[in-house]
Every structure is written in C-alpha cells, then in structure tokens.
Amino acid sequence: MKFNIIISQNGQDEQLLNKLLLPLNDVELYNVLTVDEIKNYIEFNAVYLFIINTEIISLDLLNNIKDIIQDIPVLISNKLDLSLAQDIFLYDLIDLNNSMTSFNKINFCYKLYKKELEYEGNVQKLLYEDSLTSLPNRNKLIQDVRNDQIGITSLCVVDIKSFKDINDFFGHRVGDIVLKDISNFIEDQLLEFHGDILLYKFPSDIYCLANKALPHDMFEEVIISIVNSINKLVLHIDEHEIDVQVTAGITFSPKNNKLITADLALQAAKKEHKDYLVFYDKLDNFEEYQNNMKWMKKLKLALETDNIVVYFQPLVNNETMKVDKYECLVRMIDSEEDRVISPFFFLELSKKANLYSKITKIVIEKAFAQFEHLDFEFSVNVSYEDIEDADFMDFVKEMLNKYGVAKRVVWEILEDEGIKNYDVLFNFIAEVKKFGCKIAIDDFGSGYSNFEHLLKMNIDYLKIDASLVKNVAKDENSYQVVRTIIEFAESLNLKTIVEYVESKEIFNITKELGADYSQGYYFSAPIAQPSLTQF
C-alpha cells in the first residue's frame, strides 16, 4: 500500500517535493490542476495527504469538495491565513524552500499513516488469523468462500480425535505443540500444489483445506493421503511419543453451503467410525429432521403412558465377587413396537425438547422406590443441567425424605465442558452429603477431567471412562492412563469403578491394577430387576 499524496504545484515545486520525500518509502505524488482531477483520483485511490498551492486550486474550491476531502490533512505551500478555512482540515503551512521544516511536517503525517497501517494490520490479524499457528482462520475462510476471484470449489474439514485427552494428560503446552506440528505437517504436504489448496485453522483442534483448482477425484486422493499420513504419525515432544488420529469430512457441494456440508460429512464420519466421508444428499438435515420427529413422538408417548423405566446394571466387588451396587439406567418402552429402547435414541433429543429434567426426576423416584427395601447401594446419573435447575435440589430433598435410602444413594456426576459454575456443583455435593449420600465422578479420563476440581468435590468413587477401559488390553497408552488413575484414586482413598468390562481379559487386567469394582457385559447387561447377588 502506498502513501498517496495529492499535490497541486508548479513544475519547480513538484521537483522540490520529489527530492524532499526521497527518504520515505512507498510514497507516490499525484499532481492535479483541477478539482475534477482530485475527485477522479480519490474515487479509485486512498489519499493520505494534500499539499496544495492555493494559487492553483483555491481554498473556496477545496471547501466545495469538503465531503470528499473529509479529515485528510491539507498542507498549504503558499502564504495563507489558515482562519479562512471552513470545514476542511488545514493542518499547517509549509515553505518548500525550507526543506527541513517541510520534511518534518510531511513526515509527521507519514508516521500517522504508518501507525494506522500497523493498527489495521493488527485488526486484520485478530479477525482473520489463528493466533497459535498464524494460519488464516474460520472468518477468513468464510470471506474467501464468498470471493469468486479465489474460486474455492470444494472443502475438507479435519478434526483431531480425542484432542482433549492430549491436553488433559500431557498439558496444554504439549497440546499447542501438537496443533502446530500438525499444521506444519499439512502445509508440507500441500507444497507441491503451489497454492491450489489453501489451509485454514479453526478453533480448537480443527483444520480446513480449501480446493481452488484440482479435479474432485484428485482433491479426494490428496485428503485420503494426508489423513493416512497423519494417522501413521508419531510426534516426539519432550519425552513423550504421541499418536495422533484424525477424521475428515469432504464436500463438493456447488451451493453456498460448503462449510455446513463439510461439517455434516465430518460428523457422519465420526458416527460411522470412518477416517473420512464425502458429503452426499442423504446426510442433509431433512432426513435427520424426519428421524427426530419420529423419536420425539415416541418419547412424548412414553412419558404420557409411564413407559420411561429404569434398568439396573450390577457392579461387582473385585475382592468378594459379590454384587455390592447397581447403576440405575434409563430406558424407554416403545409400546408401538413392544421393545426396550436405549437412551442413545432419545436422551439428546429430550434435551432439545426441554424434557431431560423430567426424565431425570422419573428415574430418581423409580430408583428410590425400587431400592427402598433392598440392601444394595445404587447410583443415579445427574448432569450439571439438572443440578443448576433452581427446583432440582428441592426435589432431591423431597425424595430423600420420602424414601429411606439416603445412605445408599450414589450420585453419579459427569464432569464435562458444559459446567459453567463449579460452585453450583460443590453446593449440590455439600447438600446431599448432609443426608449421608455418596458421590461418584462418571467417565473420569474422558478428556474433561479436572484434577484440581476433583480435590474440592469430596467424592467417594471414580468411574474410569469406557474409552480407556475397552483398549486397556491392546493399547499401552490406555493401560498406563488406567493404572495412573487407579494409583491416583488410591492416594486419595477413593474407590475405583471400571466400566465397559466386556471380557475376562479386561477384568483380570483392571483387577490386577487395583480397581475396586467392575461393571460391564462380561458380568451382566442392564436388567429389569436388581436380582443378581454374586458371580
């Protein structure tokens, strides 16, 4: 960008100005003799300073175009009474024969221009650049997709799997290095395409590749190659070896919905446990909408007909092999098809329909009634959304007073990214502890676990996340993480519960590591009545 100056000078003074401004970079002078020339130049160029001889263009003529000049400073190079100016910004008089004084006045305007450029650059950087990797960000992609001159024809969104686990167990510093290393790796892979594929960095652990010129099949081959290469990559950071896995969603949609359709493909790839998926029409929202309507109808019918029920999965004491506890799990009876429905099909939908809290309260009361005259401990799941509801604590106290189960209730709390105020959580725990209840943290190690908060929660049990347990027999990292969690729990006198015990091998490994309780299909699926006592 140039520091454009409009001057209105005779030939000799123009030469003086050119010589005077040689020390300044990117300066361009445009000499005009009429107001129309000023108008024409300003229409297509940014102007930062006027140096005018009012014997060539009078002050009256300048006042006539004050709306065009606006707040651009004007230096007058001949003698003039500055008080004659009306609404234009007459900065000062200069004497071109006094080169030092004239240069200082012009240089002052030049420095203001440079500061403005720097400010605009910083604003552009904040708006359109990822602060960690210095790659263009999501805002820049949206801008570029709308720019026909760039000509983006297809997109691919790439997401690092389980990145929060990396942050939790290796720390945010290492997590940031992983993000930068992946950025550099993808950039290296794209060098051979000479700018035909652009790389963007979205918030968190998401990247986007935008194709400008490659045929669809070639772009897809490039993405497959990059995904496969990353999935084989082992990053060496400090003393750690970190395996990184990614999932990708690709779109060739000709519409202005490329980012939406790429994200739909990414979510579908995650759901189907594929490395990548190309968007196709059936992934569009209409099918999802129809499916949501079907399950919403079934859910409302189940609520109306008291078909939200509780199933029970036993927790086995690893020392005695007796069933000491049960976890209470929600199920829905589909009366139209006479089958038991997993919460996978309706629980998230219930949140969108503001029915989640109602379902939680049904499960709590039915669980309390079931165990009122049984000797087992039992756990019920509550979310932060439940706990932050102003009426929820009153309901819990009412149920605890109504049924004599307080000293056998374990409240399972999922600590996730949705927790906005930990004081709400701490207060709930303190209140139920007054009744003699116990607390378990569910899915510990899932990626959101916060050790600092854990120490303040006064909990009794840690339930180790299924994603770690299911791989404990075949993945060294999972094994080490599970071992670390169990040792950490032991140091705090907390009991550990291992979920997803699906085989004898998993049971033996986790028992040998010191886990206190086991839960999973190796022992029993969730059952309609808590009737099992020993294995």
C-alpha positions as CSV (number, residue, x, y, z in Angstrom):
1,M,0.0,0.0,0.0
2,K,1.3,3.4,-1.0
3,F,1.3,6.7,0.9
4,N,-0.6,8.6,-1.8
5,I,-0.2,12.5,-1.7
6,I,-2.2,14.8,-3.9
7,I,-0.3,17.9,-4.8
8,S,-1.2,21.0,-6.7
9,Q,2.1,22.6,-7.6
10,N,4.1,24.1,-10.4
11,G,6.8,22.1,-12.0
12,Q,9.7,23.5,-9.9
13,D,7.9,22.9,-6.6
14,E,6.9,19.4,-7.7
15,Q,10.6,18.6,-8.3
16,L,11.4,20.0,-4.8
17,L,8.8,17.7,-3.2
18,N,10.1,14.7,-5.1
19,K,13.6,15.3,-3.8
20,L,12.3,16.2,-0.3
21,L,10.4,12.9,0.0
22,L,13.2,10.5,-1.2
23,P,13.9,9.2,2.4
24,L,10.3,8.0,2.7
25,N,9.3,4.6,1.4
26,D,6.2,3.8,-0.7
27,V,5.3,7.5,-1.4
28,E,3.5,8.4,-4.6
29,L,2.8,12.0,-5.7
30,Y,-0.1,12.9,-7.9
31,N,-0.1,16.5,-9.3
32,V,-3.5,18.0,-10.1
33,L,-4.6,21.3,-11.5
34,T,-8.4,21.0,-11.1
35,V,-11.0,19.8,-8.5
36,D,-12.3,17.2,-11.0
37,E,-8.9,15.6,-11.1
38,I,-9.0,15.3,-7.3
39,K,-12.4,13.7,-7.5
40,N,-11.4,11.2,-10.1
41,Y,-8.2,10.2,-8.2
42,I,-9.9,9.8,-4.8
43,E,-12.6,7.6,-6.3
44,F,-10.1,4.9,-7.1
45,N,-7.2,5.5,-4.6
46,A,-6.7,6.1,-0.9
47,V,-5.3,9.5,-0.2
48,Y,-3.4,10.4,3.0
49,L,-2.2,14.0,2.5
50,F,-2.8,17.1,0.3
51,I,-0.1,19.6,-0.4
52,I,-1.8,22.5,-2.1
53,N,-0.8,25.8,-3.6
54,T,-4.0,27.8,-3.4
55,E,-2.9,30.0,-6.3
56,I,-3.6,26.9,-8.4
57,I,-6.6,25.4,-6.6
58,S,-8.2,28.0,-4.4
59,L,-9.4,27.5,-0.8
60,D,-13.0,28.1,-2.0
61,L,-12.7,25.2,-4.5
62,L,-11.4,22.9,-1.7
63,N,-14.3,23.9,0.6
64,N,-16.7,22.9,-2.2
65,I,-15.3,19.3,-2.1
66,K,-15.0,19.1,1.7
67,D,-17.2,16.0,1.8
68,I,-14.7,14.2,-0.4
69,I,-11.6,15.5,1.4
70,Q,-13.2,14.8,4.8
71,D,-10.5,14.6,7.5
72,I,-7.5,14.2,5.2
73,P,-4.8,16.7,6.4
74,V,-4.0,19.6,4.0
75,L,-0.7,21.4,3.9
76,I,-0.7,24.8,2.1
77,S,2.6,25.6,0.3
78,N,2.0,29.3,-0.2
79,K,1.2,32.1,2.3
80,L,-2.4,32.0,3.5
81,D,-4.5,32.9,6.5
82,L,-5.5,29.5,8.0
83,S,-8.5,31.0,9.6
84,L,-10.1,31.3,6.2
85,A,-10.6,27.5,6.2
86,Q,-14.2,26.4,6.9
87,D,-14.6,22.6,7.4
88,I,-11.5,21.2,5.8
89,F,-8.6,20.0,7.9
90,L,-5.9,22.6,7.2
91,Y,-3.0,21.0,9.0
92,D,-0.3,23.7,8.5
93,L,1.6,25.9,6.2
94,I,4.9,24.8,4.7
95,D,7.7,26.6,2.9
96,L,9.2,24.3,0.3
97,N,12.4,26.3,0.3
98,N,12.8,25.3,4.0
99,S,13.4,21.6,3.4
100,M,13.9,20.5,7.0
101,T,10.8,22.1,8.4
102,S,8.7,21.0,5.4
103,F,10.0,17.4,5.7
104,N,9.2,17.2,9.4
105,K,5.6,18.3,8.8
106,I,5.1,15.8,6.0
107,N,6.9,13.1,7.9
108,F,4.6,13.6,10.9
109,C,1.6,12.7,8.6
110,Y,3.6,9.8,7.2
111,K,4.2,8.4,10.7
112,L,0.5,8.7,11.4
113,Y,-0.2,6.7,8.2
114,K,2.3,4.0,9.2
115,K,0.6,3.7,12.7
116,E,-2.8,3.4,11.0
117,L,-1.4,0.7,8.7
118,E,0.0,-1.1,11.7
119,Y,-3.3,-0.8,13.6
120,E,-5.3,-2.1,10.6
121,G,-2.8,-5.0,10.2
122,N,-3.3,-5.9,13.9
123,V,-7.1,-5.8,13.5
124,Q,-6.9,-8.0,10.3
125,K,-4.6,-10.4,12.2
126,L,-7.1,-10.6,15.1
127,L,-10.0,-11.1,12.8
128,Y,-8.6,-13.4,10.2
129,E,-5.6,-15.2,11.7
130,D,-5.3,-18.1,14.1
131,S,-3.1,-16.8,17.0
132,L,-1.4,-20.2,17.6
133,T,-0.4,-21.3,14.1
134,S,-0.7,-18.0,12.2
135,L,-2.8,-19.7,9.6
136,P,-5.9,-18.0,8.2
137,N,-8.9,-18.8,10.5
138,R,-12.6,-19.6,10.0
139,N,-13.6,-16.0,9.4
140,K,-11.0,-15.8,6.6
141,L,-12.4,-19.0,5.0
142,I,-15.9,-17.7,5.1
143,Q,-14.7,-14.5,3.4
144,D,-12.7,-16.5,0.8
145,V,-15.6,-18.8,0.0
146,R,-17.7,-15.8,-0.9
147,N,-14.9,-14.3,-3.1
148,D,-15.5,-15.6,-6.6
149,Q,-12.0,-14.4,-7.6
150,I,-10.4,-17.0,-5.3
151,G,-12.8,-19.7,-6.7
152,I,-13.0,-22.3,-3.9
153,T,-14.8,-25.3,-5.3
154,S,-14.6,-27.9,-2.5
155,L,-13.7,-28.1,1.2
156,C,-12.4,-30.7,3.7
157,V,-12.7,-30.3,7.5
158,V,-10.2,-32.3,9.5
159,D,-10.6,-32.9,13.2
160,I,-8.1,-34.4,15.7
161,K,-9.7,-37.3,17.6
162,S,-9.7,-37.1,21.4
163,F,-7.6,-34.0,21.4
164,K,-8.9,-33.1,24.9
165,D,-7.3,-36.3,26.2
166,I,-3.9,-35.0,24.9
167,N,-4.5,-31.7,26.7
168,D,-5.5,-33.3,30.0
169,F,-2.8,-35.9,30.2
170,F,0.2,-34.1,28.6
171,G,-0.8,-30.5,29.4
172,H,-1.8,-27.5,27.2
173,R,1.7,-26.6,26.3
174,V,2.2,-30.0,24.6
175,G,-1.3,-29.8,23.1
176,D,-0.3,-26.5,21.5
177,I,2.8,-28.1,20.1
178,V,0.7,-30.9,18.6
179,L,-1.6,-28.4,16.9
180,K,1.4,-26.5,15.4
181,D,3.1,-29.7,14.4
182,I,0.0,-30.9,12.6
183,S,-0.3,-27.5,10.9
184,N,3.3,-27.7,9.7
185,F,2.9,-31.3,8.5
186,I,-0.2,-30.5,6.4
187,E,1.5,-27.4,5.0
188,D,4.4,-29.5,3.9
189,Q,2.1,-32.0,2.2
190,L,0.4,-29.1,0.3
191,L,3.6,-27.5,-1.1
192,E,3.6,-29.5,-4.3
193,F,0.2,-28.0,-5.2
194,H,1.5,-24.4,-5.4
195,G,-1.4,-22.7,-3.7
196,D,-4.2,-24.7,-5.3
197,I,-5.1,-26.0,-1.9
198,L,-5.4,-23.5,1.0
199,L,-5.1,-24.4,4.6
200,Y,-7.1,-22.8,7.4
201,K,-7.1,-23.4,11.2
202,F,-10.4,-23.3,13.0
203,P,-10.8,-23.0,16.8
204,S,-9.7,-26.0,19.0
205,D,-8.4,-28.9,17.0
206,I,-10.0,-28.4,13.6
207,Y,-8.3,-27.6,10.3
208,C,-9.9,-26.9,6.9
209,L,-8.4,-27.5,3.4
210,A,-10.0,-25.4,0.6
211,N,-9.5,-26.6,-3.0
212,K,-9.3,-24.0,-5.8
213,A,-8.2,-25.8,-8.9
214,L,-7.9,-29.6,-8.5
215,P,-10.4,-32.0,-10.0
216,H,-12.7,-33.6,-7.4
217,D,-11.1,-37.0,-7.6
218,M,-7.6,-35.6,-7.2
219,F,-8.6,-33.5,-4.2
220,E,-10.2,-36.5,-2.6
221,E,-7.0,-38.5,-3.2
222,V,-4.9,-35.7,-1.6
223,I,-7.2,-35.7,1.5
224,I,-7.0,-39.5,1.8
225,S,-3.2,-39.4,1.6
226,I,-3.0,-36.6,4.2
227,V,-5.4,-38.4,6.6
228,N,-3.5,-41.7,6.3
229,S,-0.1,-40.0,6.8
230,I,-1.3,-38.2,9.9
231,N,-2.8,-41.4,11.3
232,K,0.6,-43.1,11.0
233,L,2.4,-40.1,12.5
234,V,4.1,-40.3,15.9
235,L,5.0,-36.9,17.4
236,H,8.0,-36.8,19.7
237,I,7.5,-34.0,22.1
238,D,9.8,-33.7,25.2
239,E,10.0,-37.3,26.5
240,H,6.5,-38.2,25.1
241,E,5.6,-40.2,22.0
242,I,2.1,-39.1,20.9
243,D,0.0,-40.8,18.3
244,V,-2.4,-38.5,16.5
245,Q,-5.6,-39.7,14.7
246,V,-7.8,-37.5,12.6
247,T,-11.2,-37.7,10.9
248,A,-12.2,-35.7,7.8
249,G,-15.4,-34.6,6.1
250,I,-15.3,-33.6,2.4
251,T,-17.8,-31.7,0.3
252,F,-18.1,-30.9,-3.4
253,S,-21.4,-29.1,-3.0
254,P,-21.9,-26.4,-5.7
255,K,-24.1,-24.4,-3.3
256,N,-23.1,-21.7,-0.8
257,N,-23.3,-24.3,2.0
258,K,-19.9,-25.8,1.6
259,L,-18.8,-25.4,5.3
260,I,-22.1,-26.8,6.5
261,T,-22.0,-29.8,4.3
262,A,-18.3,-30.5,5.0
263,D,-19.2,-30.5,8.8
264,L,-22.1,-32.8,8.2
265,A,-19.8,-35.2,6.4
266,L,-17.3,-34.9,9.3
267,Q,-20.0,-35.7,11.9
268,A,-21.2,-38.7,9.9
269,A,-17.6,-40.0,9.5
270,K,-17.3,-39.8,13.3
271,K,-20.6,-41.6,13.9
272,E,-19.7,-44.3,11.4
273,H,-16.1,-44.6,12.8
274,K,-14.6,-43.9,9.4
275,D,-11.4,-41.9,8.6
276,Y,-13.3,-39.7,6.2
277,L,-16.6,-39.3,4.4
278,V,-17.6,-37.3,1.3
279,F,-20.9,-35.4,1.7
280,Y,-23.9,-36.9,-0.1
281,D,-27.5,-35.7,-0.2
282,K,-28.7,-38.2,2.4
283,L,-26.5,-36.6,5.0
284,D,-28.6,-33.4,4.6
285,N,-30.7,-32.2,7.5
286,F,-34.1,-33.3,6.2
287,E,-33.5,-37.0,7.0
288,E,-32.3,-36.0,10.4
289,Y,-35.3,-33.8,10.9
290,Q,-37.7,-36.7,10.0
291,N,-35.8,-39.0,12.4
292,N,-36.0,-36.5,15.2
293,M,-39.7,-36.1,14.7
294,K,-40.2,-39.9,14.8
295,W,-38.4,-40.2,18.1
296,M,-40.0,-37.1,19.6
297,K,-43.4,-38.7,19.0
298,K,-42.3,-41.9,20.7
299,L,-40.7,-40.1,23.6
300,K,-43.8,-38.0,24.3
301,L,-46.0,-41.1,24.1
302,A,-43.7,-42.9,26.6
303,L,-43.9,-40.0,29.0
304,E,-47.7,-39.9,28.7
305,T,-48.0,-43.7,29.3
306,D,-45.4,-44.1,32.1
307,N,-43.1,-46.0,29.8
308,I,-39.9,-44.3,30.9
309,V,-38.4,-47.1,33.0
310,V,-35.3,-48.0,35.0
311,Y,-32.9,-50.8,34.2
312,F,-30.1,-51.9,36.6
313,Q,-26.6,-53.0,35.9
314,P,-24.7,-54.7,38.7
315,L,-21.3,-53.6,40.0
316,V,-19.2,-56.5,41.2
317,N,-16.8,-56.2,44.1
318,N,-13.5,-57.4,42.7
319,E,-12.4,-59.0,46.0
320,T,-15.6,-60.8,47.0
321,M,-17.1,-61.2,43.5
322,K,-20.4,-60.2,45.1
323,V,-22.8,-57.6,43.7
324,D,-22.5,-54.7,46.1
325,K,-24.1,-52.0,44.0
326,Y,-26.3,-51.3,40.9
327,E,-26.3,-48.4,38.5
328,C,-29.8,-47.2,37.5
329,L,-30.1,-46.6,33.8
330,V,-32.9,-45.0,31.9
331,R,-34.8,-46.9,29.2
332,M,-37.9,-46.3,27.1
333,I,-40.5,-48.8,26.3
334,D,-41.7,-48.5,22.7
335,S,-45.3,-49.6,23.1
336,E,-45.9,-49.5,19.3
337,E,-43.1,-52.0,18.6
338,D,-43.0,-53.7,22.0
339,R,-39.3,-53.2,22.6
340,V,-36.9,-51.6,25.1
341,I,-35.1,-48.6,23.7
342,S,-31.6,-47.4,24.6
343,P,-31.2,-43.8,25.7
344,F,-28.9,-43.3,22.6
345,F,-32.1,-42.8,20.6
346,F,-33.9,-40.3,22.8
347,L,-31.8,-38.7,25.5
348,E,-30.1,-36.0,23.5
349,L,-33.4,-35.3,21.8
350,S,-35.0,-34.8,25.2
351,K,-32.5,-32.0,26.0
352,K,-33.5,-30.2,22.8
353,A,-37.2,-30.6,23.7
354,N,-36.7,-29.5,27.4
355,L,-37.8,-32.9,28.6
356,Y,-34.4,-34.0,30.0
357,S,-35.0,-32.8,33.6
358,K,-38.4,-34.5,33.6
359,I,-36.8,-37.8,32.7
360,T,-34.1,-37.4,35.3
361,K,-36.8,-37.0,38.0
362,I,-38.7,-40.0,36.8
363,V,-35.6,-42.1,37.1
364,I,-34.7,-40.8,40.5
365,E,-38.2,-41.6,42.0
366,K,-38.4,-45.0,40.4
367,A,-34.9,-45.9,41.5
368,F,-35.6,-44.8,45.1
369,A,-38.8,-46.8,45.2
370,Q,-37.1,-49.9,43.9
371,F,-34.3,-49.8,46.4
372,E,-36.2,-48.6,49.4
373,H,-36.4,-52.2,50.8
374,L,-33.2,-53.6,49.3
375,D,-29.7,-53.6,50.9
376,F,-27.7,-52.6,47.8
377,E,-26.1,-49.3,47.2
378,F,-27.3,-47.8,43.9
379,S,-26.3,-44.9,41.7
380,V,-28.3,-42.5,39.6
381,N,-26.9,-40.2,37.0
382,V,-27.3,-36.4,37.3
383,S,-25.9,-33.7,34.9
384,Y,-24.9,-30.2,35.5
385,E,-28.0,-29.1,33.7
386,D,-30.1,-30.9,36.4
387,I,-28.1,-29.5,39.3
388,E,-28.2,-25.9,38.1
389,D,-32.0,-26.0,37.9
390,A,-33.3,-24.0,40.9
391,D,-36.0,-26.5,41.7
392,F,-33.9,-29.7,41.4
393,M,-32.4,-29.6,44.9
394,D,-35.8,-29.2,46.5
395,F,-37.0,-32.3,44.5
396,V,-33.9,-34.3,45.7
397,K,-34.5,-33.4,49.3
398,E,-38.2,-34.3,49.0
399,M,-37.3,-37.7,47.6
400,L,-34.6,-38.3,50.2
401,N,-37.1,-37.5,52.9
402,K,-39.8,-39.6,51.4
403,Y,-37.7,-42.8,50.9
404,G,-35.3,-44.2,53.4
405,V,-32.4,-44.6,51.0
406,A,-30.2,-41.6,51.6
407,K,-27.2,-43.6,53.0
408,R,-27.3,-46.0,50.0
409,V,-27.6,-43.4,47.2
410,V,-24.6,-42.6,45.0
411,W,-25.0,-39.6,42.8
412,E,-23.0,-40.0,39.6
413,I,-21.9,-36.7,38.1
414,L,-20.4,-36.3,34.7
415,E,-17.8,-33.6,34.7
416,D,-17.7,-32.1,31.2
417,E,-17.2,-28.9,29.3
418,G,-20.8,-27.8,30.0
419,I,-20.1,-26.9,33.6
420,K,-20.2,-23.1,33.8
421,N,-20.0,-22.6,37.6
422,Y,-18.3,-25.2,39.8
423,D,-19.7,-23.5,42.9
424,V,-23.2,-24.9,41.9
425,L,-21.7,-28.4,41.8
426,F,-19.9,-28.0,45.1
427,N,-23.1,-26.8,46.8
428,F,-25.1,-29.7,45.5
429,I,-22.5,-32.2,46.8
430,A,-22.4,-30.5,50.2
431,E,-26.2,-30.6,50.5
432,V,-26.6,-34.3,49.6
433,K,-23.6,-35.2,51.8
434,K,-25.6,-33.9,54.8
435,F,-28.1,-36.7,54.1
436,G,-25.3,-39.3,54.0
437,C,-25.3,-39.7,50.2
438,K,-22.1,-40.6,48.3
439,I,-20.7,-39.0,45.1
440,A,-19.1,-40.6,42.0
441,I,-17.5,-38.9,39.1
442,D,-18.5,-40.6,35.9
443,D,-16.4,-41.1,32.8
444,F,-13.2,-40.0,34.5
445,G,-10.4,-39.7,32.0
446,S,-12.8,-38.9,29.1
447,G,-11.0,-35.7,28.3
448,Y,-12.7,-33.1,30.6
449,S,-11.5,-34.4,33.9
450,N,-10.1,-31.7,36.1
451,F,-7.8,-32.8,38.9
452,E,-7.9,-29.5,40.7
453,H,-11.7,-29.5,40.9
454,L,-11.7,-33.2,41.8
455,L,-9.8,-32.5,45.1
456,K,-12.5,-30.0,46.1
457,M,-15.5,-32.2,45.4
458,N,-15.4,-34.5,48.4
459,I,-16.2,-37.5,46.3
460,D,-16.2,-41.3,47.1
461,Y,-15.8,-43.1,43.7
462,L,-14.1,-42.6,40.4
463,K,-15.6,-44.3,37.4
464,I,-13.0,-44.8,34.8
465,D,-14.1,-43.9,31.3
466,A,-15.1,-46.8,29.0
467,S,-13.0,-45.4,26.1
468,L,-9.9,-46.2,28.1
469,V,-11.1,-49.5,29.6
470,K,-12.1,-51.1,26.3
471,N,-8.5,-50.6,25.0
472,V,-6.6,-51.5,28.1
473,A,-5.7,-54.9,26.9
474,K,-4.3,-53.8,23.5
475,D,-3.1,-50.2,23.9
476,E,-0.2,-49.3,26.1
477,N,-1.3,-45.7,26.5
478,S,-4.7,-46.7,27.7
479,Y,-3.1,-49.2,30.1
480,Q,-0.8,-46.6,31.6
481,V,-3.6,-44.0,31.9
482,V,-5.9,-46.5,33.7
483,R,-3.1,-47.5,36.0
484,T,-2.3,-43.8,36.8
485,I,-6.0,-43.1,37.6
486,I,-6.2,-46.1,39.9
487,E,-3.0,-45.1,41.7
488,F,-4.2,-41.5,41.9
489,A,-7.5,-42.7,43.4
490,E,-5.8,-44.9,45.9
491,S,-3.6,-41.9,47.1
492,L,-6.8,-40.0,47.9
493,N,-8.6,-43.1,49.5
494,L,-11.2,-43.1,46.6
495,K,-12.7,-46.3,45.3
496,T,-12.5,-47.0,41.6
497,I,-15.2,-48.5,39.3
498,V,-14.2,-49.8,35.9
499,E,-16.9,-49.5,33.3
500,Y,-17.0,-51.5,30.0
501,V,-15.7,-54.7,31.4
502,E,-16.6,-56.7,28.3
503,S,-14.2,-59.7,28.7
504,K,-12.3,-61.8,31.1
505,E,-9.0,-60.3,29.9
506,I,-10.1,-56.7,30.7
507,F,-11.4,-57.9,34.1
508,N,-8.2,-59.6,35.0
509,I,-6.0,-56.7,33.9
510,T,-8.0,-54.0,35.7
511,K,-8.4,-56.1,38.9
512,E,-4.6,-56.7,38.9
513,L,-4.1,-52.9,38.6
514,G,-6.1,-52.5,41.8
515,A,-9.6,-51.5,40.6
516,D,-12.2,-52.0,43.3
517,Y,-15.4,-52.6,41.3
518,S,-16.2,-53.9,37.8
519,Q,-19.2,-53.1,35.6
520,G,-19.9,-54.4,32.1
521,Y,-21.4,-57.1,29.9
522,Y,-18.8,-59.7,31.0
523,F,-20.9,-59.9,34.1
524,S,-24.3,-58.7,33.0
525,A,-26.2,-56.4,30.7
526,P,-28.6,-54.0,32.3
527,I,-31.6,-55.9,33.7
528,A,-35.2,-55.1,34.5
529,Q,-34.9,-56.2,38.2
530,P,-31.9,-55.9,40.6
531,S,-31.9,-59.6,41.4
532,L,-28.3,-60.6,40.9
533,T,-26.2,-61.0,44.1
534,Q,-23.0,-62.9,43.2
535,F,-20.7,-64.1,40.4
